[in-house]
Amino acid sequence: MTGAVVARRYANAIFALGRKEGDKALTRRGTCLAALGEMIDGVPELAMALKSPVVSVEEKKAVMGKLLAGVKADDVMRNFCFLLADKDRLPFLREIAACYGRLLDAAKGVVRGRITTAVQLSSEKQAAVKAELVKKSGKAIELTFAVDKDILGGVVLSMGDRVLDASLRAQLGILRDTFKRGE
């Protein structure tokens, strides 16, 4: 099985279990999985240890036990992570966390997006842009803001699988293509 299939199956399983227990359990487990994913991303040696066949399952469980204690995980999360260790699925923990996050967003009706501009937007302007997008879409939106001087001006908005490129770079590219065609 590919990593995406494995991650989706395990994320669906822990999500279904949390759904039976309520929204608080879903959110708490999402926070826990996100924290574990960030730890693995932040410490490459940890990711290597979880993947290594040289490190025994018991050693992996001991490491996971300490990590889980640090994020104050409940018994279900602890057992889930130990099951991942037993089944040699700990290398997929980052992907499982990402997949769980997408499931949680879908359940709560949250849409994640990214806005890229040529200059840094003030916090007031960011709030205004977010409020306008929430008003237009009618959904809860979580935005991240980025700066890319290569777009020259304007904005690039990515939400889900949609991209709105209203940058000066894109407009100049369209103009260049029009001139090439001789229109």
MARDO-204293 format. One record per residue (C-alpha): residue number from 1; residue in three letters; x, y, z. Coordinates in steps of 0.05 Angstrom, whole numbers. Example, Ala and Ser with C-alpha at 12.3 -4.5 7.8 and 13.67 -1.06 7.14 Angstrom:
// MARDO-204293
    i   aa      px      py      pz
    1  ALA     246     -90     156
    2  SER     273     -21     143
//
This chain:
// MARDO-204293
    i   aa      px      py      pz
    1  MET       0       0       0
    2  THR      23      71     -13
    3  GLY      33     120      42
    4  ALA     -28     161      24
    5  VAL     -74     100      28
    6  VAL     -44      79      95
    7  ALA     -50     149     123
    8  ARG    -122     156      99
    9  ARG    -143      90     129
   10  TYR    -113     103     198
   11  ALA    -137     175     199
   12  ASN    -207     153     181
   13  ALA    -205     101     236
   14  ILE    -183     148     292
   15  PHE    -231     201     265
   16  ALA    -290     153     267
   17  LEU    -272     134     338
   18  GLY    -269     207     358
   19  ARG    -335     222     325
   20  LYS    -370     172     370
   21  GLU    -341     209     431
   22  GLY    -359     279     408
   23  ASP    -329     344     381
   24  LYS    -283     354     441
   25  ALA    -249     287     429
   26  LEU    -243     302     354
   27  THR    -210     369     367
   28  ARG    -165     344     423
   29  ARG    -140     287     379
   30  GLY    -130     333     321
   31  THR     -88     379     364
   32  CYS     -48     320     390
   33  LEU     -35     292     320
   34  ALA     -16     360     294
   35  ALA      34     369     351
   36  LEU      64     301     337
   37  GLY      69     317     263
   38  GLU     104     382     278
   39  MET     153     347     325
   40  ILE     170     297     271
   41  ASP     179     353     220
   42  GLY     221     393     268
   43  VAL     269     337     288
   44  PRO     295     298     228
   45  GLU     330     249     275
   46  LEU     262     231     305
   47  ALA     233     216     236
   48  MET     294     173     220
   49  ALA     287     134     286
   50  LEU     213     120     273
   51  LYS     229      94     204
   52  SER     291      54     223
   53  PRO     286     -21     224
   54  VAL     346     -22     272
   55  VAL     305      12     327
   56  SER     261     -39     361
   57  VAL     186     -32     368
   58  GLU     194     -27     444
   59  GLU     243      31     436
   60  LYS     196      65     387
   61  LYS     139      57     437
   62  ALA     183      87     492
   63  VAL     198     148     449
   64  MET     125     155     430
   65  GLY     105     148     503
   66  LYS     148     208     521
   67  LEU     123     248     463
   68  LEU      51     232     479
   69  ALA      61     251     552
   70  GLY      89     318     528
   71  VAL      26     333     488
   72  LYS     -20     306     542
   73  ALA     -51     253     497
   74  ASP    -109     211     522
   75  ASP    -108     135     527
   76  VAL    -141     126     459
   77  MET     -86     167     425
   78  ARG     -33     129     465
   79  ASN     -61      62     443
   80  PHE     -69      87     372
   81  CYS       5     108     368
   82  PHE      27      42     400
   83  LEU     -14       5     348
   84  LEU      22      45     294
   85  ALA      88      23     325
   86  ASP      65     -50     327
   87  LYS      43     -48     254
   88  ASP     106     -10     232
   89  ARG      64      49     211
   90  LEU      98     104     252
   91  PRO     134     130     190
   92  PHE      66     151     165
   93  LEU      47     192     227
   94  ARG      58     259     192
   95  GLU      13     239     134
   96  ILE     -39     211     183
   97  ALA     -39     277     220
   98  ALA     -48     316     155
   99  CYS    -104     271     133
  100  TYR    -138     276     201
  101  GLY    -133     352     197
  102  ARG    -168     352     130
  103  LEU    -224     307     158
  104  LEU    -231     353     218
  105  ASP    -235     415     174
  106  ALA    -288     383     130
  107  ALA    -329     363     192
  108  LYS    -326     433     220
  109  GLY    -337     467     153
  110  VAL    -270     502     153
  111  VAL    -236     519      88
  112  ARG    -161     532      89
  113  GLY    -128     581      42
  114  ARG     -65     618      26
  115  ILE     -57     689       2
  116  THR       8     710     -31
  117  THR      23     783     -42
  118  ALA      84     822     -66
  119  VAL      88     861      -1
  120  GLN      72     846      72
  121  LEU       0     863      89
  122  SER     -16     898     155
  123  SER     -56     859     206
  124  GLU    -116     905     193
  125  LYS    -113     891     118
  126  GLN    -106     816     131
  127  ALA    -167     818     176
  128  ALA    -206     857     123
  129  VAL    -187     808      68
  130  LYS    -207     749     111
  131  ALA    -273     781     131
  132  GLU    -290     795      58
  133  LEU    -274     723      38
  134  VAL    -316     696      95
  135  LYS    -373     741      73
  136  LYS    -368     719       0
  137  SER    -360     645      14
  138  GLY    -406     638      74
  139  LYS    -357     589     106
  140  ALA    -306     591     162
  141  ILE    -238     606     131
  142  GLU    -168     596     159
  143  LEU    -117     637     119
  144  THR     -42     639     117
  145  PHE      -8     699      87
  146  ALA      57     696      48
  147  VAL     101     746      11
  148  ASP     131     732     -58
  149  LYS     164     792     -91
  150  ASP     165     754    -157
  151  ILE      91     765    -168
  152  LEU     107     840    -174
  153  GLY      38     862    -150
  154  GLY     -33     838    -139
  155  VAL     -51     775    -103
  156  VAL     -52     699    -112
  157  LEU    -107     663     -72
  158  SER    -105     588     -63
  159  MET    -165     555     -29
  160  GLY    -173     480     -31
  161  ASP    -161     459    -103
  162  ARG    -176     528    -132
  163  VAL    -125     582    -149
  164  LEU    -142     654    -166
  165  ASP     -81     688    -196
  166  ALA     -93     763    -199
  167  SER     -20     780    -197
  168  LEU      16     829    -242
  169  ARG      63     773    -264
  170  ALA       3     732    -290
  171  GLN     -27     793    -325
  172  LEU      39     808    -359
  173  GLY      44     735    -380
  174  ILE     -25     739    -412
  175  LEU      -6     803    -448
  176  ARG      59     771    -473
  177  ASP      21     711    -500
  178  THR     -29     757    -534
  179  PHE      28     794    -569
  180  LYS      60     729    -590
  181  ARG      -5     706    -623
  182  GLY     -11     774    -658
  183  GLU     -80     789    -634
//
